């Protein structure tokens, strides 16, 4: 199992690769500024979707990334 520091560093690296340094900083600032309840968001993220539909969407997204 990775440490909290390792997980944070991986997250920053992923954000930086995807968004670039400036937009990563903006993203972090946005999260700190807003009152965001991650737990509540996760509870409603997949409302109304079956396990099969969630899996299909994940596979479709993975295929989209492969074809870029």
PDB file of N, CA, C, O and CB in Angstrom:
ATOM      1  N   UNK A   1       0.840  -1.174   0.000  1.00  0.00           N
ATOM      2  CA  UNK A   1       0.000   0.000   0.000  1.00  0.00           C
ATOM      3  C   UNK A   1       0.888   1.241   0.000  1.00  0.00           C
ATOM      4  O   UNK A   1       1.897   1.300   0.703  1.00  0.00           O
ATOM      5  CB  UNK A   1      -0.957  -0.004   1.215  1.00  0.00           C
ATOM      6  N   UNK A   2       0.494   2.233  -0.802  1.00  0.00           N
ATOM      7  CA  UNK A   2       1.287   3.457  -0.910  1.00  0.00           C
ATOM      8  C   UNK A   2       0.962   4.415   0.234  1.00  0.00           C
ATOM      9  O   UNK A   2      -0.124   4.376   0.812  1.00  0.00           O
ATOM     10  CB  UNK A   2       1.038   4.142  -2.265  1.00  0.00           C
ATOM     11  N   UNK A   3       1.917   5.263   0.538  1.00  0.00           N
ATOM     12  CA  UNK A   3       1.707   6.265   1.577  1.00  0.00           C
ATOM     13  C   UNK A   3       0.853   7.405   1.029  1.00  0.00           C
ATOM     14  O   UNK A   3       0.675   7.541  -0.182  1.00  0.00           O
ATOM     15  CB  UNK A   3       3.060   6.801   2.105  1.00  0.00           C
ATOM     16  N   UNK A   4       0.327   8.223   1.944  1.00  0.00           N
ATOM     17  CA  UNK A   4      -0.457   9.391   1.525  1.00  0.00           C
ATOM     18  C   UNK A   4       0.368  10.315   0.633  1.00  0.00           C
ATOM     19  O   UNK A   4      -0.135  10.849  -0.356  1.00  0.00           O
ATOM     20  CB  UNK A   4      -0.968  10.163   2.753  1.00  0.00           C
ATOM     21  N   UNK A   5       1.632  10.496   0.990  1.00  0.00           N
ATOM     22  CA  UNK A   5       2.512  11.367   0.190  1.00  0.00           C
ATOM     23  C   UNK A   5       2.700  10.832  -1.216  1.00  0.00           C
ATOM     24  O   UNK A   5       2.705  11.603  -2.177  1.00  0.00           O
ATOM     25  CB  UNK A   5       3.874  11.518   0.865  1.00  0.00           C
ATOM     26  N   UNK A   6       2.854   9.528  -1.350  1.00  0.00           N
ATOM     27  CA  UNK A   6       3.013   8.928  -2.679  1.00  0.00           C
ATOM     28  C   UNK A   6       1.743   9.097  -3.512  1.00  0.00           C
ATOM     29  O   UNK A   6       1.810   9.369  -4.711  1.00  0.00           O
ATOM     30  CB  UNK A   6       3.368   7.435  -2.554  1.00  0.00           C
ATOM     31  N   UNK A   7       0.598   8.936  -2.874  1.00  0.00           N
ATOM     32  CA  UNK A   7      -0.672   9.100  -3.589  1.00  0.00           C
ATOM     33  C   UNK A   7      -0.838  10.549  -4.049  1.00  0.00           C
ATOM     34  O   UNK A   7      -1.248  10.797  -5.183  1.00  0.00           O
ATOM     35  CB  UNK A   7      -1.863   8.682  -2.690  1.00  0.00           C
ATOM     36  N   UNK A   8      -0.521  11.507  -3.170  1.00  0.00           N
ATOM     37  CA  UNK A   8      -0.619  12.920  -3.555  1.00  0.00           C
ATOM     38  C   UNK A   8       0.310  13.233  -4.718  1.00  0.00           C
ATOM     39  O   UNK A   8      -0.084  13.925  -5.657  1.00  0.00           O
ATOM     40  CB  UNK A   8      -0.290  13.830  -2.362  1.00  0.00           C
ATOM     41  N   UNK A   9       1.527  12.736  -4.666  1.00  0.00           N
ATOM     42  CA  UNK A   9       2.482  12.997  -5.752  1.00  0.00           C
ATOM     43  C   UNK A   9       1.983  12.402  -7.071  1.00  0.00           C
ATOM     44  O   UNK A   9       2.092  13.038  -8.119  1.00  0.00           O
ATOM     45  CB  UNK A   9       3.871  12.417  -5.401  1.00  0.00           C
ATOM     46  N   UNK A  10       1.441  11.197  -7.021  1.00  0.00           N
ATOM     47  CA  UNK A  10       0.889  10.583  -8.235  1.00  0.00           C
ATOM     48  C   UNK A  10      -0.254  11.420  -8.793  1.00  0.00           C
ATOM     49  O   UNK A  10      -0.355  11.620 -10.003  1.00  0.00           O
ATOM     50  CB  UNK A  10       0.400   9.153  -7.944  1.00  0.00           C
ATOM     51  N   UNK A  11      -1.110  11.905  -7.903  1.00  0.00           N
ATOM     52  CA  UNK A  11      -2.230  12.751  -8.338  1.00  0.00           C
ATOM     53  C   UNK A  11      -1.750  14.026  -9.002  1.00  0.00           C
ATOM     54  O   UNK A  11      -2.266  14.421 -10.047  1.00  0.00           O
ATOM     55  CB  UNK A  11      -3.121  13.098  -7.158  1.00  0.00           C
ATOM     56  N   UNK A  12      -0.758  14.672  -8.395  1.00  0.00           N
ATOM     57  CA  UNK A  12      -0.202  15.898  -8.987  1.00  0.00           C
ATOM     58  C   UNK A  12       0.424  15.613 -10.344  1.00  0.00           C
ATOM     59  O   UNK A  12       0.271  16.403 -11.276  1.00  0.00           O
ATOM     60  CB  UNK A  12       0.844  16.525  -8.051  1.00  0.00           C
ATOM     61  N   UNK A  13       1.126  14.494 -10.464  1.00  0.00           N
ATOM     62  CA  UNK A  13       1.747  14.141 -11.749  1.00  0.00           C
ATOM     63  C   UNK A  13       0.694  13.909 -12.833  1.00  0.00           C
ATOM     64  O   UNK A  13       0.858  14.354 -13.969  1.00  0.00           O
ATOM     65  CB  UNK A  13       2.620  12.886 -11.591  1.00  0.00           C
ATOM     66  N   UNK A  14      -0.379  13.215 -12.479  1.00  0.00           N
ATOM     67  CA  UNK A  14      -1.455  12.950 -13.441  1.00  0.00           C
ATOM     68  C   UNK A  14      -2.125  14.251 -13.865  1.00  0.00           C
ATOM     69  O   UNK A  14      -2.355  14.483 -15.052  1.00  0.00           O
ATOM     70  CB  UNK A  14      -2.499  11.987 -12.839  1.00  0.00           C
ATOM     71  N   UNK A  15      -2.435  15.100 -12.882  1.00  0.00           N
ATOM     72  CA  UNK A  15      -3.041  16.392 -13.210  1.00  0.00           C
ATOM     73  C   UNK A  15      -2.119  17.220 -14.092  1.00  0.00           C
ATOM     74  O   UNK A  15      -2.563  17.827 -15.067  1.00  0.00           O
ATOM     75  CB  UNK A  15      -3.379  17.166 -11.933  1.00  0.00           C
ATOM     76  N   UNK A  16      -0.854  17.245 -13.754  1.00  0.00           N
ATOM     77  CA  UNK A  16       0.101  18.049 -14.511  1.00  0.00           C
ATOM     78  C   UNK A  16       0.228  17.557 -15.955  1.00  0.00           C
ATOM     79  O   UNK A  16       0.312  18.361 -16.883  1.00  0.00           O
ATOM     80  CB  UNK A  16       1.469  18.024 -13.826  1.00  0.00           C
ATOM     81  N   UNK A  17       0.241  16.237 -16.139  1.00  0.00           N
ATOM     82  CA  UNK A  17       0.316  15.693 -17.503  1.00  0.00           C
ATOM     83  C   UNK A  17      -0.941  16.036 -18.294  1.00  0.00           C
ATOM     84  O   UNK A  17      -0.869  16.338 -19.486  1.00  0.00           O
ATOM     85  CB  UNK A  17       0.515  14.164 -17.466  1.00  0.00           C
ATOM     86  N   UNK A  18      -2.075  15.990 -17.639  1.00  0.00           N
ATOM     87  CA  UNK A  18      -3.348  16.212 -18.320  1.00  0.00           C
ATOM     88  C   UNK A  18      -3.659  17.691 -18.517  1.00  0.00           C
ATOM     89  O   UNK A  18      -4.117  18.095 -19.586  1.00  0.00           O
ATOM     90  CB  UNK A  18      -4.464  15.560 -17.545  1.00  0.00           C
ATOM     91  N   UNK A  19      -3.411  18.500 -17.484  1.00  0.00           N
ATOM     92  CA  UNK A  19      -3.814  19.902 -17.520  1.00  0.00           C
ATOM     93  C   UNK A  19      -2.665  20.878 -17.749  1.00  0.00           C
ATOM     94  O   UNK A  19      -2.887  22.002 -18.202  1.00  0.00           O
ATOM     95  CB  UNK A  19      -4.497  20.248 -16.248  1.00  0.00           C
ATOM     96  N   UNK A  20      -1.459  20.466 -17.446  1.00  0.00           N
ATOM     97  CA  UNK A  20      -0.337  21.398 -17.465  1.00  0.00           C
ATOM     98  C   UNK A  20      -0.206  22.053 -16.101  1.00  0.00           C
ATOM     99  O   UNK A  20      -1.124  21.992 -15.283  1.00  0.00           O
ATOM    100  CB  UNK A  20      -0.518  22.467 -18.571  1.00  0.00           C
ATOM    101  N   UNK A  21       0.927  22.675 -15.861  1.00  0.00           N
ATOM    102  CA  UNK A  21       1.225  23.211 -14.545  1.00  0.00           C
ATOM    103  C   UNK A  21       0.257  24.323 -14.121  1.00  0.00           C
ATOM    104  O   UNK A  21      -0.220  24.327 -12.986  1.00  0.00           O
ATOM    105  CB  UNK A  21       2.638  23.730 -14.521  1.00  0.00           C
ATOM    106  N   UNK A  22      -0.030  25.250 -15.013  1.00  0.00           N
ATOM    107  CA  UNK A  22      -0.874  26.397 -14.662  1.00  0.00           C
ATOM    108  C   UNK A  22      -2.299  25.941 -14.338  1.00  0.00           C
ATOM    109  O   UNK A  22      -2.860  26.348 -13.321  1.00  0.00           O
ATOM    110  CB  UNK A  22      -0.893  27.427 -15.813  1.00  0.00           C
ATOM    111  N   UNK A  23      -2.882  25.108 -15.184  1.00  0.00           N
ATOM    112  CA  UNK A  23      -4.247  24.661 -14.941  1.00  0.00           C
ATOM    113  C   UNK A  23      -4.330  23.701 -13.754  1.00  0.00           C
ATOM    114  O   UNK A  23      -5.368  23.637 -13.096  1.00  0.00           O
ATOM    115  CB  UNK A  23      -4.804  23.993 -16.185  1.00  0.00           C
ATOM    116  N   UNK A  24      -3.274  22.963 -13.470  1.00  0.00           N
ATOM    117  CA  UNK A  24      -3.245  22.143 -12.257  1.00  0.00           C
ATOM    118  C   UNK A  24      -3.322  23.034 -11.026  1.00  0.00           C
ATOM    119  O   UNK A  24      -4.064  22.741 -10.088  1.00  0.00           O
ATOM    120  CB  UNK A  24      -1.968  21.270 -12.213  1.00  0.00           C
ATOM    121  N   UNK A  25      -2.562  24.114 -11.027  1.00  0.00           N
ATOM    122  CA  UNK A  25      -2.613  25.062  -9.909  1.00  0.00           C
ATOM    123  C   UNK A  25      -4.000  25.678  -9.783  1.00  0.00           C
ATOM    124  O   UNK A  25      -4.504  25.848  -8.673  1.00  0.00           O
ATOM    125  CB  UNK A  25      -1.561  26.166 -10.088  1.00  0.00           C
ATOM    126  N   UNK A  26      -4.615  26.011 -10.903  1.00  0.00           N
ATOM    127  CA  UNK A  26      -5.972  26.567 -10.875  1.00  0.00           C
ATOM    128  C   UNK A  26      -6.959  25.559 -10.311  1.00  0.00           C
ATOM    129  O   UNK A  26      -7.828  25.915  -9.515  1.00  0.00           O
ATOM    130  CB  UNK A  26      -6.409  26.998 -12.280  1.00  0.00           C
ATOM    131  N   UNK A  27      -6.827  24.296 -10.722  1.00  0.00           N
ATOM    132  CA  UNK A  27      -7.701  23.233 -10.243  1.00  0.00           C
ATOM    133  C   UNK A  27      -7.605  23.101  -8.725  1.00  0.00           C
ATOM    134  O   UNK A  27      -8.623  23.034  -8.037  1.00  0.00           O
ATOM    135  CB  UNK A  27      -7.345  21.901 -10.918  1.00  0.00           C
ATOM    136  N   UNK A  28      -6.396  23.064  -8.216  1.00  0.00           N
ATOM    137  CA  UNK A  28      -6.193  22.945  -6.770  1.00  0.00           C
ATOM    138  C   UNK A  28      -6.783  24.155  -6.048  1.00  0.00           C
ATOM    139  O   UNK A  28      -7.414  24.003  -5.002  1.00  0.00           O
ATOM    140  CB  UNK A  28      -4.690  22.806  -6.441  1.00  0.00           C
ATOM    141  N   UNK A  29      -6.586  25.340  -6.591  1.00  0.00           N
ATOM    142  CA  UNK A  29      -7.146  26.549  -5.989  1.00  0.00           C
ATOM    143  C   UNK A  29      -8.672  26.492  -5.979  1.00  0.00           C
ATOM    144  O   UNK A  29      -9.299  26.897  -5.000  1.00  0.00           O
ATOM    145  CB  UNK A  29      -6.667  27.799  -6.747  1.00  0.00           C
ATOM    146  N   UNK A  30      -9.273  25.994  -7.057  1.00  0.00           N
ATOM    147  CA  UNK A  30     -10.728  25.866  -7.120  1.00  0.00           C
ATOM    148  C   UNK A  30     -11.247  24.915  -6.049  1.00  0.00           C
ATOM    149  O   UNK A  30     -12.256  25.198  -5.402  1.00  0.00           O
ATOM    150  CB  UNK A  30     -11.159  25.380  -8.502  1.00  0.00           C
ATOM    151  N   UNK A  31     -10.564  23.792  -5.860  1.00  0.00           N
ATOM    152  CA  UNK A  31     -10.985  22.841  -4.841  1.00  0.00           C
ATOM    153  C   UNK A  31     -10.891  23.436  -3.438  1.00  0.00           C
ATOM    154  O   UNK A  31     -11.753  23.192  -2.593  1.00  0.00           O
ATOM    155  CB  UNK A  31     -10.145  21.580  -4.927  1.00  0.00           C
ATOM    156  N   UNK A  32      -9.862  24.200  -3.203  1.00  0.00           N
ATOM    157  CA  UNK A  32      -9.681  24.787  -1.873  1.00  0.00           C
ATOM    158  C   UNK A  32     -10.694  25.900  -1.612  1.00  0.00           C
ATOM    159  O   UNK A  32     -11.086  26.125  -0.467  1.00  0.00           O
ATOM    160  CB  UNK A  32      -8.257  25.332  -1.722  1.00  0.00           C
ATOM    161  N   UNK A  33     -11.116  26.587  -2.654  1.00  0.00           N
ATOM    162  CA  UNK A  33     -12.029  27.715  -2.536  1.00  0.00           C
ATOM    163  C   UNK A  33     -13.473  27.276  -2.314  1.00  0.00           C
ATOM    164  O   UNK A  33     -14.218  27.927  -1.581  1.00  0.00           O
ATOM    165  CB  UNK A  33     -11.944  28.574  -3.770  1.00  0.00           C
ATOM    166  N   UNK A  34     -13.863  26.179  -2.943  1.00  0.00           N
ATOM    167  CA  UNK A  34     -15.247  25.739  -2.905  1.00  0.00           C
ATOM    168  C   UNK A  34     -15.502  24.797  -1.736  1.00  0.00           C
ATOM    169  O   UNK A  34     -14.624  24.041  -1.321  1.00  0.00           O
ATOM    170  CB  UNK A  34     -15.617  25.061  -4.211  1.00  0.00           C
ATOM    171  N   UNK A  35     -16.710  24.860  -1.222  1.00  0.00           N
ATOM    172  CA  UNK A  35     -17.134  23.890  -0.220  1.00  0.00           C
ATOM    173  C   UNK A  35     -17.672  22.696  -0.998  1.00  0.00           C
ATOM    174  O   UNK A  35     -18.815  22.700  -1.455  1.00  0.00           O
ATOM    175  CB  UNK A  35     -18.221  24.490   0.779  1.00  0.00           C
ATOM    176  N   UNK A  36     -16.849  21.696  -1.138  1.00  0.00           N
ATOM    177  CA  UNK A  36     -17.176  20.531  -1.955  1.00  0.00           C
ATOM    178  C   UNK A  36     -17.210  19.301  -1.062  1.00  0.00           C
ATOM    179  O   UNK A  36     -16.216  18.977  -0.412  1.00  0.00           O
ATOM    180  CB  UNK A  36     -16.153  20.348  -3.112  1.00  0.00           C
ATOM    181  N   UNK A  37     -18.347  18.615  -1.026  1.00  0.00           N
ATOM    182  CA  UNK A  37     -18.494  17.415  -0.220  1.00  0.00           C
ATOM    183  C   UNK A  37     -18.285  16.203  -1.119  1.00  0.00           C
ATOM    184  O   UNK A  37     -19.211  15.747  -1.790  1.00  0.00           O
ATOM    185  CB  UNK A  37     -19.889  17.369   0.474  1.00  0.00           C
ATOM    186  N   UNK A  38     -17.062  15.687  -1.124  1.00  0.00           N
ATOM    187  CA  UNK A  38     -16.705  14.567  -1.997  1.00  0.00           C
ATOM    188  C   UNK A  38     -17.582  13.352  -1.701  1.00  0.00           C
ATOM    189  O   UNK A  38     -18.025  12.672  -2.627  1.00  0.00           O
ATOM    190  CB  UNK A  38     -15.218  14.204  -1.827  1.00  0.00           C
ATOM    191  N   UNK A  39     -17.836  13.073  -0.433  1.00  0.00           N
ATOM    192  CA  UNK A  39     -18.627  11.906  -0.065  1.00  0.00           C
ATOM    193  C   UNK A  39     -20.037  12.006  -0.628  1.00  0.00           C
ATOM    194  O   UNK A  39     -20.553  11.033  -1.177  1.00  0.00           O
ATOM    195  CB  UNK A  39     -18.675  11.750   1.452  1.00  0.00           C
ATOM    196  N   UNK A  40     -20.663  13.167  -0.499  1.00  0.00           N
ATOM    197  CA  UNK A  40     -22.008  13.364  -1.036  1.00  0.00           C
ATOM    198  C   UNK A  40     -22.012  13.233  -2.560  1.00  0.00           C
ATOM    199  O   UNK A  40     -22.924  12.637  -3.132  1.00  0.00           O
ATOM    200  CB  UNK A  40     -22.553  14.740  -0.620  1.00  0.00           C
ATOM    201  N   UNK A  41     -20.995  13.790  -3.211  1.00  0.00           N
ATOM    202  CA  UNK A  41     -20.881  13.695  -4.666  1.00  0.00           C
ATOM    203  C   UNK A  41     -20.779  12.239  -5.102  1.00  0.00           C
ATOM    204  O   UNK A  41     -21.434  11.832  -6.062  1.00  0.00           O
ATOM    205  CB  UNK A  41     -19.660  14.487  -5.166  1.00  0.00           C
ATOM    206  N   UNK A  42     -19.968  11.455  -4.410  1.00  0.00           N
ATOM    207  CA  UNK A  42     -19.790  10.049  -4.761  1.00  0.00           C
ATOM    208  C   UNK A  42     -21.076   9.246  -4.571  1.00  0.00           C
ATOM    209  O   UNK A  42     -21.345   8.311  -5.325  1.00  0.00           O
ATOM    210  CB  UNK A  42     -18.673   9.441  -3.926  1.00  0.00           C
ATOM    211  N   UNK A  43     -21.874   9.614  -3.557  1.00  0.00           N
ATOM    212  CA  UNK A  43     -23.116   8.892  -3.296  1.00  0.00           C
ATOM    213  C   UNK A  43     -24.100   9.009  -4.452  1.00  0.00           C
ATOM    214  O   UNK A  43     -24.892   8.094  -4.681  1.00  0.00           O
ATOM    215  CB  UNK A  43     -23.759   9.407  -2.025  1.00  0.00           C
ATOM    216  N   UNK A  44     -24.061  10.114  -5.181  1.00  0.00           N
ATOM    217  CA  UNK A  44     -25.017  10.331  -6.270  1.00  0.00           C
ATOM    218  C   UNK A  44     -24.401  10.197  -7.658  1.00  0.00           C
ATOM    219  O   UNK A  44     -25.098  10.349  -8.661  1.00  0.00           O
ATOM    220  CB  UNK A  44     -25.634  11.691  -6.135  1.00  0.00           C
ATOM    221  N   UNK A  45     -23.119   9.917  -7.724  1.00  0.00           N
ATOM    222  CA  UNK A  45     -22.409   9.875  -9.011  1.00  0.00           C
ATOM    223  C   UNK A  45     -23.013   8.863  -9.985  1.00  0.00           C
ATOM    224  O   UNK A  45     -23.143   9.145 -11.176  1.00  0.00           O
ATOM    225  CB  UNK A  45     -20.943   9.541  -8.783  1.00  0.00           C
ATOM    226  N   UNK A  46     -23.380   7.691  -9.479  1.00  0.00           N
ATOM    227  CA  UNK A  46     -23.867   6.628 -10.359  1.00  0.00           C
ATOM    228  C   UNK A  46     -25.338   6.305 -10.133  1.00  0.00           C
ATOM    229  O   UNK A  46     -25.782   5.193 -10.418  1.00  0.00           O
ATOM    230  CB  UNK A  46     -23.041   5.379 -10.161  1.00  0.00           C
ATOM    231  N   UNK A  47     -26.100   7.277  -9.618  1.00  0.00           N
ATOM    232  CA  UNK A  47     -27.532   7.060  -9.389  1.00  0.00           C
ATOM    233  C   UNK A  47     -28.219   6.608 -10.669  1.00  0.00           C
ATOM    234  O   UNK A  47     -28.038   7.205 -11.731  1.00  0.00           O
ATOM    235  CB  UNK A  47     -28.196   8.341  -8.858  1.00  0.00           C
ATOM    236  N   UNK A  48     -28.999   5.560 -10.555  1.00  0.00           N
ATOM    237  CA  UNK A  48     -29.799   5.096 -11.684  1.00  0.00           C
ATOM    238  C   UNK A  48     -29.040   4.241 -12.683  1.00  0.00           C
ATOM    239  O   UNK A  48     -29.624   3.800 -13.674  1.00  0.00           O
ATOM    240  CB  UNK A  48     -30.370   6.260 -12.388  1.00  0.00           C
ATOM    241  N   UNK A  49     -27.752   3.992 -12.453  1.00  0.00           N
ATOM    242  CA  UNK A  49     -26.975   3.177 -13.385  1.00  0.00           C
ATOM    243  C   UNK A  49     -26.742   1.796 -12.780  1.00  0.00           C
ATOM    244  O   UNK A  49     -26.444   1.661 -11.593  1.00  0.00           O
ATOM    245  CB  UNK A  49     -25.621   3.861 -13.727  1.00  0.00           C
ATOM    246  N   UNK A  50     -26.884   0.786 -13.614  1.00  0.00           N
ATOM    247  CA  UNK A  50     -26.594  -0.576 -13.162  1.00  0.00           C
ATOM    248  C   UNK A  50     -25.083  -0.807 -13.178  1.00  0.00           C
ATOM    249  O   UNK A  50     -24.329  -0.036 -13.773  1.00  0.00           O
ATOM    250  CB  UNK A  50     -27.319  -1.624 -14.055  1.00  0.00           C
ATOM    251  N   UNK A  51     -24.667  -1.856 -12.531  1.00  0.00           N
ATOM    252  CA  UNK A  51     -23.249  -2.216 -12.554  1.00  0.00           C
ATOM    253  C   UNK A  51     -22.756  -2.456 -13.969  1.00  0.00           C
ATOM    254  O   UNK A  51     -21.634  -2.086 -14.315  1.00  0.00           O
ATOM    255  CB  UNK A  51     -23.004  -3.454 -11.706  1.00  0.00           C
ATOM    256  N   UNK A  52     -23.606  -3.081 -14.793  1.00  0.00           N
ATOM    257  CA  UNK A  52     -23.225  -3.336 -16.189  1.00  0.00           C
ATOM    258  C   UNK A  52     -23.046  -2.036 -16.960  1.00  0.00           C
ATOM    259  O   UNK A  52     -22.122  -1.913 -17.764  1.00  0.00           O
ATOM    260  CB  UNK A  52     -24.277  -4.210 -16.881  1.00  0.00           C
ATOM    261  N   UNK A  53     -23.932  -1.059 -16.719  1.00  0.00           N
ATOM    262  CA  UNK A  53     -23.831   0.226 -17.426  1.00  0.00           C
ATOM    263  C   UNK A  53     -22.567   0.988 -16.995  1.00  0.00           C
ATOM    264  O   UNK A  53     -21.889   1.594 -17.825  1.00  0.00           O
ATOM    265  CB  UNK A  53     -25.094   1.090 -17.159  1.00  0.00           C
ATOM    266  N   UNK A  54     -22.263   0.952 -15.718  1.00  0.00           N
ATOM    267  CA  UNK A  54     -21.042   1.609 -15.228  1.00  0.00           C
ATOM    268  C   UNK A  54     -19.820   0.958 -15.866  1.00  0.00           C
ATOM    269  O   UNK A  54     -18.899   1.644 -16.310  1.00  0.00           O
ATOM    270  CB  UNK A  54     -20.950   1.532 -13.674  1.00  0.00           C
ATOM    271  N   UNK A  55     -19.822  -0.368 -15.908  1.00  0.00           N
ATOM    272  CA  UNK A  55     -18.705  -1.097 -16.514  1.00  0.00           C
ATOM    273  C   UNK A  55     -18.572  -0.772 -17.997  1.00  0.00           C
ATOM    274  O   UNK A  55     -17.464  -0.566 -18.493  1.00  0.00           O
ATOM    275  CB  UNK A  55     -18.887  -2.603 -16.326  1.00  0.00           C
ATOM    276  N   UNK A  56     -19.702  -0.724 -18.706  1.00  0.00           N
ATOM    277  CA  UNK A  56     -19.671  -0.409 -20.145  1.00  0.00           C
ATOM    278  C   UNK A  56     -19.104   0.987 -20.375  1.00  0.00           C
ATOM    279  O   UNK A  56     -18.284   1.186 -21.271  1.00  0.00           O
ATOM    280  CB  UNK A  56     -21.089  -0.512 -20.759  1.00  0.00           C
ATOM    281  N   UNK A  57     -19.537   1.952 -19.569  1.00  0.00           N
ATOM    282  CA  UNK A  57     -19.028   3.320 -19.719  1.00  0.00           C
ATOM    283  C   UNK A  57     -17.526   3.380 -19.444  1.00  0.00           C
ATOM    284  O   UNK A  57     -16.791   4.087 -20.133  1.00  0.00           O
ATOM    285  CB  UNK A  57     -19.775   4.278 -18.772  1.00  0.00           C
ATOM    286  N   UNK A  58     -17.078   2.641 -18.444  1.00  0.00           N
ATOM    287  CA  UNK A  58     -15.645   2.612 -18.134  1.00  0.00           C
ATOM    288  C   UNK A  58     -14.855   2.006 -19.286  1.00  0.00           C
ATOM    289  O   UNK A  58     -13.798   2.521 -19.651  1.00  0.00           O
ATOM    290  CB  UNK A  58     -15.387   1.817 -16.842  1.00  0.00           C
ATOM    291  N   UNK A  59     -15.359   0.917 -19.864  1.00  0.00           N
ATOM    292  CA  UNK A  59     -14.673   0.287 -20.992  1.00  0.00           C
ATOM    293  C   UNK A  59     -14.673   1.196 -22.218  1.00  0.00           C
ATOM    294  O   UNK A  59     -13.668   1.291 -22.922  1.00  0.00           O
ATOM    295  CB  UNK A  59     -15.332  -1.053 -21.334  1.00  0.00           C
ATOM    296  N   UNK A  60     -15.801   1.868 -22.478  1.00  0.00           N
ATOM    297  CA  UNK A  60     -15.872   2.808 -23.602  1.00  0.00           C
ATOM    298  C   UNK A  60     -14.852   3.933 -23.426  1.00  0.00           C
ATOM    299  O   UNK A  60     -14.174   4.320 -24.377  1.00  0.00           O
ATOM    300  CB  UNK A  60     -17.297   3.396 -23.730  1.00  0.00           C
ATOM    301  N   UNK A  61     -14.750   4.452 -22.200  1.00  0.00           N
ATOM    302  CA  UNK A  61     -13.798   5.523 -21.928  1.00  0.00           C
ATOM    303  C   UNK A  61     -12.363   5.035 -22.111  1.00  0.00           C
ATOM    304  O   UNK A  61     -11.531   5.745 -22.676  1.00  0.00           O
ATOM    305  CB  UNK A  61     -13.996   6.067 -20.507  1.00  0.00           C
ATOM    306  N   UNK A  62     -12.074   3.830 -21.637  1.00  0.00           N
ATOM    307  CA  UNK A  62     -10.732   3.261 -21.800  1.00  0.00           C
ATOM    308  C   UNK A  62     -10.392   3.102 -23.276  1.00  0.00           C
ATOM    309  O   UNK A  62      -9.273   3.398 -23.694  1.00  0.00           O
ATOM    310  CB  UNK A  62     -10.628   1.902 -21.083  1.00  0.00           C
ATOM    311  N   UNK A  63     -11.356   2.634 -24.066  1.00  0.00           N
ATOM    312  CA  UNK A  63     -11.131   2.493 -25.507  1.00  0.00           C
ATOM    313  C   UNK A  63     -10.905   3.828 -26.172  1.00  0.00           C
ATOM    314  O   UNK A  63     -10.089   3.937 -27.088  1.00  0.00           O
ATOM    315  CB  UNK A  63     -12.301   1.792 -26.159  1.00  0.00           C
ATOM    316  N   UNK A  64     -11.620   4.848 -25.724  1.00  0.00           N
ATOM    317  CA  UNK A  64     -11.438   6.200 -26.255  1.00  0.00           C
ATOM    318  C   UNK A  64     -10.015   6.683 -25.995  1.00  0.00           C
ATOM    319  O   UNK A  64      -9.387   7.271 -26.876  1.00  0.00           O
ATOM    320  CB  UNK A  64     -12.459   7.176 -25.627  1.00  0.00           C
ATOM    321  N   UNK A  65      -9.504   6.437 -24.790  1.00  0.00           N
ATOM    322  CA  UNK A  65      -8.139   6.840 -24.459  1.00  0.00           C
ATOM    323  C   UNK A  65      -7.096   6.101 -25.296  1.00  0.00           C
ATOM    324  O   UNK A  65      -6.089   6.681 -25.700  1.00  0.00           O
ATOM    325  CB  UNK A  65      -7.873   6.602 -22.987  1.00  0.00           C
ATOM    326  N   UNK A  66      -7.346   4.823 -25.550  1.00  0.00           N
ATOM    327  CA  UNK A  66      -6.416   4.017 -26.353  1.00  0.00           C
ATOM    328  C   UNK A  66      -6.345   4.520 -27.793  1.00  0.00           C
ATOM    329  O   UNK A  66      -5.291   4.461 -28.427  1.00  0.00           O
ATOM    330  CB  UNK A  66      -6.837   2.540 -26.338  1.00  0.00           C
ATOM    331  N   UNK A  67      -7.475   5.016 -28.305  1.00  0.00           N
ATOM    332  CA  UNK A  67      -7.546   5.422 -29.706  1.00  0.00           C
ATOM    333  C   UNK A  67      -7.100   6.855 -29.956  1.00  0.00           C
ATOM    334  O   UNK A  67      -7.151   7.323 -31.093  1.00  0.00           O
ATOM    335  CB  UNK A  67      -8.939   5.253 -30.202  1.00  0.00           C
ATOM    336  N   UNK A  68      -6.667   7.555 -28.923  1.00  0.00           N
ATOM    337  CA  UNK A  68      -6.209   8.934 -29.105  1.00  0.00           C
ATOM    338  C   UNK A  68      -4.838   8.972 -29.728  1.00  0.00           C
ATOM    339  O   UNK A  68      -4.292  10.052 -29.955  1.00  0.00           O
ATOM    340  CB  UNK A  68      -6.193   9.677 -27.780  1.00  0.00           C
TER     341      UNK A  68
END
